[in-house]
Every structure is written in C-alpha cells, then in structure tokens.
C-alpha cells in the first residue's frame, strides 16, 4: 500500500483501482463534494487522483486509476478528440485537466 497523500487510499482489484472516500476502518455516505460513493470508493477522488499520480511519475498507479476511469467513463474518440460519455461537460473539462497535468509519463 502507498503511504503518501491521496494515493494512500487506493483500493485495487484485477488491475483496476479507485480511491476510498474514507481511511480504512472508517465509513460514511460522503457529502455534497464527494459525488457518488460506491462500495466505499469515491468517483470524484478516483478522478482527481489521476493528476498527482501523473505529476509525481507514479505510472503504475496512474494506469490502474485510468483503467477504472476508462471503464466507467466510457471514452469515445471522434474527430481527433477523446470525450467521456458519462461525465458530461464538467466531467470532460475536469478529465482534460487531470489527464494533462504534470510531465508526460515515460513508456
């Protein structure tokens, strides 16, 4: 398990990961800021974890979180642009910022 910041709350399963809304041993329903909390993981926190994972060169964590984002975000590519069907305009704007923050991750 990671020990730093938001990524310390990563929960992984079969190559996918999401960020728990609460630290281990704590529970709650979330609040207006957290968006949906499904099985203890936060949709918003999972999306927001993309930026620090990328910015700090945490490739493995970024890839697991992106797999989850792609699975539930339903990306489509059209006209040289990628959009996520389930996020709406705000979700797409946020993902643009989160997916392009920090340096390019080396292959």
C-alpha positions as CSV (number, residue, x, y, z in Angstrom):
1,X,0.0,0.0,0.0
2,X,1.2,3.5,-0.8
3,X,1.9,5.8,2.1
4,X,1.6,9.3,0.6
5,X,-1.3,11.6,0.1
6,X,-4.4,10.7,-1.9
7,X,-2.8,7.6,-3.3
8,X,-2.6,6.2,0.3
9,X,-6.3,5.5,-0.1
10,X,-6.0,3.4,-3.3
11,X,-8.0,0.2,-3.4
12,X,-7.0,-2.2,-6.2
13,X,-8.7,-5.1,-7.9
14,X,-7.7,-7.0,-11.0
15,X,-5.6,-4.2,-12.4
16,X,-8.1,-1.5,-11.7
17,X,-8.1,0.9,-8.8
18,X,-10.2,3.5,-7.1
19,X,-9.7,5.9,-4.2
20,X,-11.6,5.2,-1.0
21,X,-13.6,8.1,0.4
22,X,-12.6,7.3,3.9
23,X,-9.5,5.9,5.5
24,X,-9.5,2.2,6.3
25,X,-11.7,1.4,9.3
26,X,-13.9,4.5,8.7
27,X,-17.2,4.6,6.9
28,X,-19.7,7.2,5.7
29,X,-22.0,8.2,2.9
30,X,-20.0,11.0,1.5
31,X,-21.2,14.5,1.2
32,X,-22.1,17.1,-1.5
33,X,-18.4,17.4,-2.5
34,X,-17.6,13.8,-2.9
35,X,-20.1,12.8,-5.5
36,X,-21.2,9.2,-5.6
37,X,-19.6,6.8,-3.2
38,X,-19.9,3.3,-4.5
39,X,-18.8,0.4,-2.3
40,X,-16.7,2.8,-0.2
41,X,-14.8,4.4,-3.1
42,X,-15.3,7.9,-4.4
43,X,-15.9,8.6,-8.0
44,X,-14.6,12.2,-7.6
45,X,-11.5,11.2,-5.6
46,X,-10.6,8.5,-8.1
47,X,-10.7,11.0,-11.0
48,X,-8.8,13.6,-9.0
49,X,-6.1,11.0,-8.2
50,X,-5.1,11.0,-11.9
51,X,-3.3,14.3,-11.6
52,X,-1.0,13.6,-8.6
53,X,-0.2,10.1,-9.9
54,X,0.9,11.6,-13.3
55,X,2.6,14.7,-11.8
56,X,4.7,12.5,-9.5
57,X,5.6,9.9,-12.1
58,X,3.6,7.2,-10.4
59,X,3.0,5.3,-13.7
60,X,1.6,2.1,-12.2
61,X,-0.9,3.9,-10.0
62,X,-1.9,6.2,-12.9
63,X,-2.5,3.3,-15.2
64,X,-4.7,1.4,-12.7
65,X,-6.7,4.6,-12.0
66,X,-7.0,5.4,-15.7
67,X,-8.3,1.8,-16.4
68,X,-11.1,2.5,-13.9
69,X,-11.8,5.9,-15.4
70,X,-12.0,4.5,-18.9
71,X,-14.2,1.6,-17.8
72,X,-16.8,3.8,-16.1
73,X,-16.3,7.0,-18.1
74,X,-16.9,5.3,-21.5
75,X,-14.4,7.1,-23.7
76,X,-15.1,7.8,-27.3
77,X,-12.7,9.2,-29.9
78,X,-14.2,11.4,-32.6
79,X,-12.5,13.9,-34.9
80,X,-9.2,13.6,-33.1
81,X,-10.8,14.3,-29.7
82,X,-11.5,12.0,-26.8
83,X,-14.6,12.5,-24.7
84,X,-16.1,10.6,-21.9
85,X,-19.8,9.9,-22.2
86,X,-20.7,9.6,-18.6
87,X,-19.1,12.8,-17.3
88,X,-20.9,15.5,-19.2
89,X,-19.3,18.8,-20.0
90,X,-17.9,19.3,-16.5
91,X,-16.5,15.8,-16.2
92,X,-14.8,16.2,-19.6
93,X,-13.3,19.5,-18.6
94,X,-12.0,18.0,-15.3
95,X,-10.6,15.0,-17.0
96,X,-8.8,17.2,-19.6
97,X,-7.0,19.0,-16.7
98,X,-6.4,15.8,-14.7
99,X,-5.0,13.8,-17.6
100,X,-2.7,16.5,-18.9
101,X,-1.2,17.8,-15.6
102,X,2.4,17.2,-14.9
103,X,5.1,15.8,-17.2
104,X,4.4,13.1,-19.7
105,X,4.8,9.6,-18.2
106,X,7.7,7.8,-19.9
107,X,6.9,4.5,-21.5
